[in-house]
């Protein structure tokens, strides 16, 4: 997998308040029974877009680097 494919991936997130609202609605709405619902806050974010705001309060840029799956497996083996 190319490094850009890893960092440009998109994730759908949901806030706890929105999740609780959905659960409450499902408990009380008769049409929700046996339905599959997809929940999102409506803004899909890449890994880079998630990390940048985390580094800003610390005055540090979000540094990203690519590690191959083989390297990660080796590290997991050593730590195990």
Residue frames as qw, qx, qy, qz and C-alpha x, y, z in Angstrom:
[[0.000, 0.890, 0.455, 0.000, 0.00, 0.00, 0.00],
 [0.392, 0.522, -0.030, 0.757, 1.36, 3.42, -0.89],
 [0.266, -0.234, -0.496, 0.793, 1.98, 5.86, 1.99],
 [0.223, -0.046, -0.105, -0.968, -0.43, 8.38, 0.44],
 [0.564, -0.290, -0.642, -0.431, -3.21, 5.78, 0.47],
 [0.511, -0.330, -0.683, 0.405, -2.66, 5.28, 4.18],
 [0.181, -0.279, -0.313, 0.890, -2.67, 8.96, 5.12],
 [0.263, 0.009, -0.271, -0.926, -5.39, 10.08, 2.71],
 [0.224, -0.347, -0.908, -0.063, -7.90, 7.57, 4.01],
 [0.328, -0.400, -0.035, -0.855, -11.19, 9.00, 5.26],
 [0.209, -0.214, -0.884, 0.359, -12.92, 8.21, 8.54],
 [0.374, -0.590, -0.343, -0.628, -16.46, 8.96, 9.57],
 [0.216, 0.002, -0.702, 0.679, -16.67, 10.01, 13.19],
 [0.397, -0.653, -0.480, -0.431, -19.60, 10.62, 15.50],
 [0.078, -0.461, 0.470, -0.749, -19.79, 12.66, 18.68],
 [0.100, -0.149, -0.911, 0.370, -21.02, 11.04, 21.87],
 [0.330, 0.319, 0.342, -0.820, -23.97, 13.46, 22.02],
 [0.557, 0.292, -0.409, -0.661, -25.09, 12.46, 18.52],
 [0.358, 0.065, -0.931, -0.033, -24.73, 8.76, 19.33],
 [0.065, 0.232, 0.770, -0.591, -26.85, 9.13, 22.46],
 [0.446, 0.338, 0.048, -0.828, -29.48, 11.08, 20.49],
 [0.523, 0.208, -0.681, -0.469, -29.66, 8.30, 17.90],
 [0.230, -0.062, -0.947, 0.217, -29.99, 5.59, 20.53],
 [0.214, 0.295, 0.550, -0.752, -32.74, 7.54, 22.28],
 [0.513, 0.316, -0.230, -0.764, -34.57, 8.08, 18.99],
 [0.450, 0.135, -0.846, -0.251, -34.32, 4.37, 18.16],
 [0.046, -0.128, -0.881, 0.453, -35.77, 3.43, 21.54],
 [0.280, 0.439, 0.474, -0.710, -38.86, 5.56, 20.99],
 [0.443, 0.440, -0.318, -0.714, -39.44, 5.49, 17.22],
 [0.833, 0.092, 0.500, -0.221, -41.43, 2.47, 16.00],
 [0.747, 0.649, -0.116, -0.084, -39.90, 2.62, 12.48],
 [0.036, 0.758, -0.646, 0.076, -36.40, 2.07, 13.88],
 [0.795, -0.221, 0.538, -0.171, -37.09, -1.56, 14.78],
 [0.832, 0.099, 0.492, 0.238, -34.87, -4.04, 12.85],
 [0.472, 0.878, -0.007, 0.082, -33.27, -1.25, 10.80],
 [0.746, -0.093, 0.030, 0.659, -29.61, -0.77, 10.02],
 [0.036, 0.994, 0.103, -0.019, -28.58, 2.83, 10.57],
 [0.690, 0.221, -0.070, 0.686, -25.35, 4.51, 9.50],
 [0.297, -0.924, -0.192, 0.149, -24.31, 7.32, 11.79],
 [0.608, 0.159, 0.021, 0.778, -21.80, 10.08, 11.11],
 [0.138, -0.690, -0.231, 0.671, -21.29, 13.71, 12.04],
 [0.526, 0.806, 0.266, -0.057, -21.22, 14.41, 8.31],
 [0.188, 0.892, -0.408, -0.051, -17.53, 15.28, 7.96],
 [0.977, 0.014, -0.007, 0.211, -15.13, 12.54, 6.90],
 [0.151, -0.913, 0.375, 0.062, -11.55, 13.22, 7.99],
 [0.777, 0.408, -0.439, 0.193, -8.21, 11.85, 6.83],
 [0.789, -0.331, -0.295, 0.425, -5.53, 10.74, 9.27],
 [0.398, 0.191, -0.067, 0.895, -3.66, 13.99, 8.66],
 [0.262, -0.563, -0.190, -0.760, -6.78, 16.05, 9.34],
 [0.755, -0.566, -0.323, -0.074, -7.26, 14.19, 12.63],
 [0.764, -0.210, -0.211, 0.572, -3.66, 14.66, 13.77],
 [0.291, 0.481, 0.016, 0.827, -3.08, 18.33, 12.90],
 [0.393, -0.727, -0.073, -0.559, -5.45, 19.72, 15.58],
 [0.861, -0.453, -0.187, 0.139, -3.85, 17.44, 18.18],
 [0.702, 0.025, -0.086, 0.706, -0.39, 18.90, 17.65],
 [0.106, 0.713, 0.143, 0.679, -1.48, 22.55, 17.46],
 [0.520, -0.823, -0.068, -0.219, -2.13, 23.10, 21.22],
 [0.821, -0.422, 0.115, 0.367, 1.33, 21.71, 21.96],
 [0.086, 0.885, -0.297, -0.347, 2.93, 23.96, 19.37],
 [0.384, -0.311, 0.810, 0.316, 4.14, 20.91, 17.46],
 [0.559, 0.307, -0.441, -0.631, 3.35, 19.86, 13.90],
 [0.900, -0.020, 0.361, -0.244, 1.72, 16.49, 13.41],
 [0.082, 0.564, -0.766, -0.297, 4.52, 14.31, 12.10],
 [0.920, 0.151, 0.232, -0.277, 3.56, 11.29, 10.07],
 [0.069, 0.552, -0.786, -0.269, 5.75, 8.58, 8.65],
 [0.865, 0.154, -0.287, -0.381, 5.15, 5.36, 6.83],
 [0.345, -0.404, 0.839, -0.114, 5.95, 1.99, 8.39],
 [0.526, 0.125, -0.727, -0.425, 5.51, -1.19, 6.38],
 [0.851, -0.324, -0.055, -0.409, 3.29, -3.92, 7.79],
 [0.858, 0.112, -0.421, 0.271, 6.35, -6.18, 8.02],
 [0.239, 0.390, -0.458, 0.762, 8.10, -3.69, 10.28],
 [0.541, -0.402, 0.170, -0.719, 5.01, -3.41, 12.48],
 [0.946, -0.130, -0.249, -0.162, 4.74, -7.22, 12.73],
 [0.657, 0.250, -0.490, 0.516, 8.41, -7.41, 13.71],
 [0.081, -0.424, 0.381, -0.818, 7.86, -4.81, 16.43],
 [0.769, -0.315, 0.006, -0.556, 4.79, -6.66, 17.72],
 [0.913, 0.030, -0.394, 0.101, 6.79, -9.92, 17.81],
 [0.420, 0.327, -0.500, 0.683, 9.60, -8.29, 19.76],
 [0.300, -0.375, 0.301, -0.824, 7.18, -6.75, 22.25],
 [0.863, -0.218, -0.214, -0.403, 5.24, -9.94, 22.69]]
